């Protein structure tokens, strides 16, 4: 017999939020440590791997391009859901394309794709968590009688 505390984890809303939260952390991890480890295993020289740390620059400069995401609204699903769909699809395409390449022979293509993945991550990952937090807040306000954990 499940306890009331565990009942909240059966919510479909929570499953969506957990899935989006998990996927928001993948691009940063992929363009950071995972990409460097993959290049090390493939035998790419250390100076090239060091240059690949510049792939993280879109995360640093996100405050310059993030207002465009707030200004423009995709023509479907509204502002928040529309951008979530566009960026999640772009991330899936970019990550899948990187999977079919080899750092040993396709280094330039991987560099461009890694930049694309870093740029496509909505508001650089952390901003997506804020968007999800606001969405979770609105979900919680909309369903006052829904079960909550920790109560």
N, C-alpha and C positions, 0 to 999 in steps of 0.2 A: 504494500500500500504506500503510494508516494506521499511525501510530506508536502504541506502547502508551500514550503520554501522551494522545492524542486518543480512545482507545478508551473512556475513562470517560464521555465526553460522549454516547455512544450509549445510555446507561442510561435506561430509562423512569423510574426513581426520581428521577434528576437532573432530568429534564424536568418532573416534577410539582413538585419543589422550586423550580425556576427559575420556573415559571408562578405558583405561589403567592407567591413572593418578589416578583415583578414586580407582581402584583395587590395586594400589601400596601402598596406605595408609591403606588398611584394615588389613593386617597382623600385623602391629605395634599396631594398635588400639585393635585388637582382643587379642593379646598376652599380652597387657598391661592392661588398665583399664577395658575393657569388661570382660576379664577372671577373674579378681579379683572381679568384681561386681557379676558375675555369681556364683563364689564360696561363696561369702558372703550370697547370697540369698539361696543357697543350704545348708548352715549351716556348712561350713568348718571352722575349728578353725583359729584364726588370725595368729598364728605362721606359719601354713602351707601356708596361703595366702602370708605371707611375704617372704617365701622361693621361692614362684613362681615368685617373681620379678627377680630371676636369669635367667628366660627364656629369658630375653632381652640381655643376654651376646652375642649371635651371632651377634647382631647389633653393639656391641662395638668392637668385634674382626674381623669385616668384612674385614679389610685391610689385614688380613692374608690369607683369602681364596678367596677374590675377584679376585686376579690375575689369579687364576685357571680358572675362567670364561672367562678371557681375553685370556688365553693361549690355551684353548681347544675349538674347534668349533663343535657343534652338527652336525651330518651327514645330516641334512636337513635344509632348509631355511636360511642358512648362520649363521654368528656369532650372530648378534643382535636379529634377528627374531627367530632363533632357540632357544636361551636361554630364550627369552620371552615366547615362547610356552611351553618349558619344565618347567620353573618355575611357570607359570600361571596354568598349569595342576597340578603340584605338590601342589601348594597352594589350588586349588579347592578340591583336594582329601583330603588333611590334614584338611582343615576347615570343609568339609562335614563329615569326620570321627569324628571330635570333637563334632559335633552336635548330634551324635547318642549316646554319652556317658553321664554319670552323674558324676559330681565332687564328690558326696557323696560316690559312690561305685567304680568308675573307676579312681581314682586320679592318679595312676602311668601311666596309658595309656594316660590320658589327658596331663600329664607332658611331656611324650615323643612326643606326637603329637604337643604340643605347641612349643617344641624345633625344631621339624621338620618344622613347619610353619615359625618360626623365621629364621631358616637356609635357607629355600627354597626361602625366599623373596630375589629377585635378588639385590645384592649389598645393602641389608638392607633398601629398600624402597627409601631412598634419592638418591642412585645411579641410581635407575630406573628412577627417575625424570630427572636426568642428561641425561640418555640415551634417554628418550623421548624428552628432550629439544634439543638434537643433532638431533634426527629424525625429529622434527618439523622444525629445522633450515634447514635440507636438503630438506624437503618437500617445505618449503617456497622458497628456492633457485631454486628448480626444477620447481616451478609454479610461475614465476615472475608476471604473469598477474592475479593470483588468488586474490580475494578480501581479505582485511585485516581489522581487527577491529581497531578502534582508528584513522583512517585516513580520 
